Amino acid sequence: MATMEQKTNHKFELASRPVGMARRENWKYAEAPVPSPADGEFLVKIVYISLDPAMRGWMNEGRSYVPPVQIGDVMRALALGRVIESKNPKFAVGDYVTGAFGVQEYAVSNGAMVNKVPNIGIPLPVFLGTLGMTGMTAYFGLLEVGKPKAGDTVVVSGAAGATGGVVGQIAKIKGCRTVGIAGGAAKCEYIVKQLGYDVAIDYKSEDVRKALQTACPKGIDVFFDNVGGEILDAALAQLAMRARVVICGAISQYNNTTPISGPANYLALLVYRARMQGMVVFDYAARYGEAARELGQWYAQGRLKSREDIVAGLEKFPEALLMLFHGKNHGKLILKIA
């Protein structure tokens, strides 16, 4: 009978730091024996891996909100899996858990920053998206940094993406008017008809600045930015008095080979006494339970919809990740491990 040590763990390790768009050769597809958990640890068989724009930033060397992935290390990623062996009394065999397990088939953990997935009949991928870190990002970014009030106009870039889709829905729950910026007619139709956005702006076929003037005649009260670059500039030009700008991401800038394009219209912050603030979801770790309860309640009530775009096969990781930067995903992008 084969032992666990004789089984093989396939994984992607960072082989080199990319310049511009990442390529398959920036990772090494490696294999090693499946590790055994020590006392206080448990072994997870990974089922789903979250693919996020932030992963591109984690590949860069330099100062950031988390240390960079080191050359030779397993590529960092949030994932969901099942405990198959445990020497930790808090985690039993059969438990489903989420954590930063990396792009691999198996991972050993001591339980730090690992959350159990409740068995409440909700599809597992939802706990990597709307009811996972993506939902937490939208929840805290909008409510704690954006601080919307009923009647406010909330504009979201990347509105058809994993985070943007949840932001718009929470804003509607809070009584706001919502304007989403997305790429292409299909995505614009989706955010209006499925997610409830009041207005959609197609950045691929419209002048975003003029469209925002039309859609937000009284100005933008909250701008939740996932894109950066020219779209951020266009939004700054249409701020309302004492607006709040939430900097969640800047996917348009992550693969630059030239210096990052900063906001030319930043003086609008002065003119309109506005505030622009960055947010990282990890800062709210102590309050994840609070967000999970409220997001879960909205989901159960049908007020919060979830959409996952699932790609099957660990070996497809490099190409699947790049879907994010070409706008090819529809909703939360997830890699399924066969």
Rosetta blueprint (number, residue, H / E / L):
1 M L
2 A L
3 T L
4 M H
5 E H
6 Q H
7 K L
8 T E
9 N E
10 H E
11 K E
12 F E
13 E E
14 L E
15 A L
16 S L
17 R L
18 P L
19 V L
20 G L
21 M L
22 A L
23 R L
24 R H
25 E H
26 N H
27 W E
28 K E
29 Y E
30 A E
31 E E
32 A E
33 P E
34 V L
35 P L
36 S L
37 P L
38 A L
39 D L
40 G L
41 E L
42 F E
43 L E
44 V E
45 K E
46 I E
47 V E
48 Y E
49 I E
50 S E
51 L L
52 D L
53 P L
54 A H
55 M H
56 R H
57 G H
58 W H
59 M L
60 N L
61 E L
62 G L
63 R L
64 S L
65 Y L
66 V L
67 P L
68 P L
69 V L
70 Q L
71 I L
72 G L
73 D L
74 V E
75 M L
76 R L
77 A L
78 L L
79 A E
80 L E
81 G E
82 R E
83 V E
84 I E
85 E E
86 S E
87 K L
88 N L
89 P L
90 K L
91 F L
92 A L
93 V L
94 G L
95 D L
96 Y E
97 V E
98 T E
99 G E
100 A L
101 F L
102 G L
103 V L
104 Q E
105 E L
106 Y E
107 A E
108 V E
109 S E
110 N L
111 G L
112 A L
113 M L
114 V L
115 N E
116 K E
117 V L
118 P L
119 N L
120 I L
121 G L
122 I L
123 P L
124 L H
125 P H
126 V H
127 F H
128 L H
129 G L
130 T L
131 L L
132 G L
133 M H
134 T H
135 G H
136 M H
137 T H
138 A H
139 Y H
140 F H
141 G H
142 L H
143 L H
144 E H
145 V H
146 G H
147 K L
148 P L
149 K L
150 A L
151 G L
152 D L
153 T E
154 V E
155 V E
156 V E
157 S E
158 G L
159 A L
160 A L
161 G E
162 A H
163 T H
164 G H
165 G H
166 V H
167 V H
168 G H
169 Q H
170 I H
171 A H
172 K H
173 I H
174 K L
175 G L
176 C L
177 R E
178 T E
179 V E
180 G E
181 I E
182 A E
183 G L
184 G L
185 A H
186 A H
187 K H
188 C H
189 E H
190 Y H
191 I H
192 V H
193 K H
194 Q L
195 L L
196 G L
197 Y L
198 D L
199 V E
200 A E
201 I E
202 D E
203 Y L
204 K L
205 S L
206 E L
207 D L
208 V H
209 R H
210 K H
211 A H
212 L H
213 Q H
214 T H
215 A H
216 C L
217 P L
218 K L
219 G L
220 I E
221 D E
222 V E
223 F E
224 F E
225 D E
226 N L
227 V L
228 G L
229 G H
230 E H
231 I H
232 L H
233 D H
234 A H
235 A H
236 L H
237 A L
238 Q L
239 L E
240 A E
241 M E
242 R E
243 A E
244 R E
245 V E
246 V E
247 I E
248 C L
249 G L
250 A L
251 I L
252 S L
253 Q L
254 Y L
255 N L
256 N L
257 T L
258 T L
259 P L
260 I L
261 S L
262 G L
263 P L
264 A L
265 N L
266 Y L
267 L L
268 A H
269 L H
270 L H
271 V H
272 Y L
273 R L
274 A L
275 R E
276 M E
277 Q E
278 G E
279 M L
280 V L
281 V H
282 F H
283 D H
284 Y H
285 A H
286 A H
287 R H
288 Y H
289 G H
290 E H
291 A H
292 A H
293 R H
294 E H
295 L H
296 G H
297 Q H
298 W H
299 Y H
300 A H
301 Q L
302 G L
303 R L
304 L L
305 K L
306 S L
307 R L
308 E E
309 D E
310 I E
311 V E
312 A E
313 G L
314 L H
315 E H
316 K H
317 F H
318 P H
319 E H
320 A H
321 L H
322 L H
323 M H
324 L H
325 F H
326 H H
327 G L
328 K L
329 N L
330 H L
331 G E
332 K E
333 L E
334 I E
335 L E
336 K E
337 I L
338 A L
